[in-house]
Amino acid sequence: MILSTLRPATICLLWLVARLGASQTITLTLSPLETRGNHTRRIELLLNAPSNSAPAGLQWIFKLPPGLRIIGIEAGTAVNGAGKTLVCNGTKCLVYGINRTTISNGPIAVVTIRVDQGLASGKRSAQYKADGRARLRRPEIRIGDPVAVSMEGRSIAVVPGDGIAVPSKTP
């Protein structure tokens, strides 16, 4: 009798804990910003975090397929507004600050990427990879190894959003 009463209570408690944990998740998403005629693309990295779990610091890696390279990364308005600093070494980036301010939702980085001329002109096609279901997928720019930290120094779960498909031609 006691076991049958505890089972629904346990299920409700587990559901509540799962929902609370999910509400603490931060998402980093890539969004196209502009295409330039000189074989470059500008892309924004956007932060989306619940207000009760806004991060004080972030770290991530840009994962680029062959034929693309980063030629510039600048801090977005959310980083500047929080008085934080963005530093990158190649494709690995870190947002930090010696202050008690969290980073609000919005652009945290603007990345300028150069597309290989052969890929941009359409003379060389983008490399395709099988995704395990025998379908071909176009290579994507993705976010890897994301880490966020709270004001108290605790780790916050970060989920990278979908990647951005590599263009096969520039306009």
N, C-alpha and C positions, 0 to 999 in steps of 0.2 A: 504494500500500500504506500509506504513512504517513497519507494523507488519510483512509482508511477507519478507521484506528486513532484518529485525533484526533477524528473526528465523535462517537463515543459518549462520549468523555471530555469534550468541549465541552458536550454535552447534559447530562451529569451535573453539571458545574460550574455551568451556567446554572440548572438545577433547584435546586441547593443554594443559590445566591445568592438566587433568588426566594423560597425557603422561609425563609431568614434574614431577608430584607426583610419578609416577611409577618408574621413573629413580632414585629417591632418596631412594628406598627401599633397605635394607640390608637383606641378607639371611644368616642364620646359618644352616649348613648342617653337619650331622654325616656321617663319612666314616670309614669302618673297616680298621684297620691298620695291626694287626696280631693276630693270635690265638696261645696260648701257651698250652702245654700239661698238665699243672697243673690247669685246669679248669678256666683259665683266658683269657680274650680278651682285646686287646688294641684298642681303638677307638679314632679317631681324630674329633674334632669339628672345622669345617672350616668356615671362614668368607669370604663372597663375597659381596663387596660393590662398587658402582660406585666411581671413583676417586674423584668426587666433593662432595661426602657425606661419606667419610671415618670417622668412629667414633673415638672419643677420649676416650670413656669408654663404657663398655658393662656389662650387667647382664642377667642371665638366670638360669633356674632350669633344672637339668637332671631328667626326669621322667622314673623310672625303674619299670618294672613289677615284680611280686613276683618271687623269685628264683634267683634274681640278686642283687649284692650289689657292691658299689664302694669301692675299696681298695686303690686307689691313683689317684690324679689329678695333672698334672704338666702343667706349661705354655708352649704354643706352640711357634714356631719361630716368628710368627707375633707379639705376645705380647712382647717377649724378644727384638725383633728388634725395637720396639717402646719405649723401656725403661719403660714399664708399669709393674704392679704387678698383678698377679692372686691370689685371695684368695677365698677359698671355705669353707662353713660350711655345712657339709653333702652334699646334692645335689644342694645347691644354691651357685652360683659362681658370682664373681664380678671382672672385670678388671678395674684398675684405675691407675692414675699416676699424679704426680705433675710436668707436663712438657707440652709443647706446640706441642706434636707430636701426629699424628693420627695413628691408627692401620691399617696396610696394609692387603691386602687379603692374606689368607693362614691359617695355623693351629693356632688356638688361645688356644686350650687345648688338652691334650692327657690324656685320661681316661683309667684306668685299672679297669676292672670289673670282679668279681668272679662269676662264674656260680655255683649254688647249685649242689652238687654232684649227687643228684637224677635226676635232670634235665639234667646234663651233661652226665650221663651214659645211659640215655634213660629209666631208671626204672620209672621215673615219667615224664609224658608228660607235655609240656608247656600248661598253661591254655589258652583256646581259648575264645574269646568273639564275640558275634554277633555285626555286625556293623550297624544295623538298616535296612539292606536290606536282612536279614535272611541268609547272608553268614557268614562263620566263618573266622576270621582273626587271624593270629598268633600275640601274644603280641609283642610290639615293645619298644625299648628304644627311647625316644623322647625328644625334647627340649620344655620347657614350659616357659611362662611368659618372653619372651625376651624383653630387653630394651636396647636402644643405645642412646648415647648422643654426640652431636657435640662439637667442640672446644669452641663454644660460650655458651654451656649449653642447647641447644635446643634438644628436643626429635627427634629422627629419627626413622621412621617406620622400624620394623624388622619382617621378615617372617621366621618362623622355617621351615626347609626343611623336607623331609620325614624322618620317623624313620628308625631304623635298626631292622630287625626281630630277635627275640630271638632264639638262636640256640637250637635245641633239643638234639644234641649230640656233643661232642668234638671229634676231630679226634684222 
